[in-house]
Amino acid sequence: MKRKKLYLKGAIFLVLCLIGTTFAACQRSTQISDFDGFEVSYIDVGQGDSIFIKCNGEAMLIDAGENYEGQTVADYIKSCGTTSLKYAVGTHPHSDHIGGMDTVMEEIPAHTFICPEIDYDTKTFNDVLDVVDKNDTEIIYAQRGNSYSLGDATFTILSPDKGGIYSNLNDYSVVIKAEYGSTSFLFTGDAESIVEDEMIRNGCKLKSDVLKVGHHGSTSSTTDNFLKKVNPDFAVISCGKGNKYGHPHKETVDKLNSFGVTVHRTDKEGTIVAQSDGNSVTFGEKGETERTVVEAEADTKSPAISQKSETSQTKNEEVLYIGNKNSKKFHKKDCESVFAMNEKNKEYLYSRKDALVKGYSPCNNCNP
């Protein structure tokens, strides 16, 4: 009889724990949705970008990480009580930015999809365009100067220019400045120094309270002159813990620190949340709470399934080579020469034909 009572007590205790855990999760989810001002979530998608923005009941998404992070992003958005997006933005067709966008838009329809006007024939990008077509989503090609509303906030495209042509796909990134009251946020995708200089020459109003640092904190972006123009109080770097690219690069972090900028990093903090009441911007504990919700959901995924998705995505992507502007050799991404290469000497090439047309010859070591 005593043993039965112990079993019964244990079962009751377990049920109470489960109820408590469920209640806590629901409570956290409710806390996510109760802010009615301008709220930006820099979602932790590892080595990639995904930014979710809410304002006065309307929502938009900028990028969605790799293919295998799409469900993480979708679950996060739904945990915020959002069932549809006014805008979805694919800054540029690299898979670490738009890979998960098709998964998100399958579950959370977007009214408008904004992207650069560029032909990029990969399965990952075509999957996104297929969902856009299937859902009859309006598609707008980004053009400098165009502005849009999100609740009481507005956001303006600062780059690319209409008809602009770049040799580096990163430089097609849709750069957005969002303004809410007297506060402002700058989202730069992977735009590199050439685009930063171009925006300065074009007279773009770059001053912003919060800067999403370009290209995951690589030295290819965030020049001194650009940083002076933006003059942010806060910077957010989205990158994966221990990533093979060394992002963020020490030079960039040191530069931000020397400018007196408070730096937040997803590889160290998880999902980061900033809120604006129109007068000031705050980063608080809410970011940690929201990250807990996402982790609880993500932990239910099978590692084997995640790995399978990543492998499948890699096979479907067009091969990317890295060219050395000095030696005029091009290499596979994992070639030892690439890791030793100075970032400013790199040129990203999207096919073997592209490399050869631009005058590069193949590396003798990795034989691309």
Sequence and secondary structure as in RCSB ss.txt:
>XXXX:A:sequence
MKRKKLYLKGAIFLVLCLIGTTFAACQRSTQISDFDGFEVSYIDVGQGDSIFIKCNGEAMLIDAGENYEGQTVAD
YIKSCGTTSLKYAVGTHPHSDHIGGMDTVMEEIPAHTFICPEIDYDTKTFNDVLDVVDKNDTEIIYAQRGNSYSL
GDATFTILSPDKGGIYSNLNDYSVVIKAEYGSTSFLFTGDAESIVEDEMIRNGCKLKSDVLKVGHHGSTSSTTDN
FLKKVNPDFAVISCGKGNKYGHPHKETVDKLNSFGVTVHRTDKEGTIVAQSDGNSVTFGEKGETERTVVEAEADT
KSPAISQKSETSQTKNEEVLYIGNKNSKKFHKKDCESVFAMNEKNKEYLYSRKDALVKGYSPCNNCNP
>XXXX:A:secstr
 HHHHHHHHHHHHHHHHHHHHHHHHHHHHHHHH   SEEEEE   SSS  EEEEETTEEEEE   SGGGHHHHHH
HHHHTT   EEEEE  SS HHHHTTHHHHHHHS EEEEEE       HHHHHHHHHHHHTT EEEE  TT EEEE
TTEEEEEEE  TT   SSGGGG  EEEEEETTEEEEE TT  HHHHHHHHHTT     SEEE GGGG TTS  HH
HHHHH  SEEEE   TT TT  S HHHHHHHHHTT EEEEHHHHSSEEEEE SS EEE THHHHHHHHHHHHHTT
S HHHHHHHHHHHHHHS   EEEETTTTEEEETT HHHHHS GGGEEEESSHHHHHHTT EE TTT  
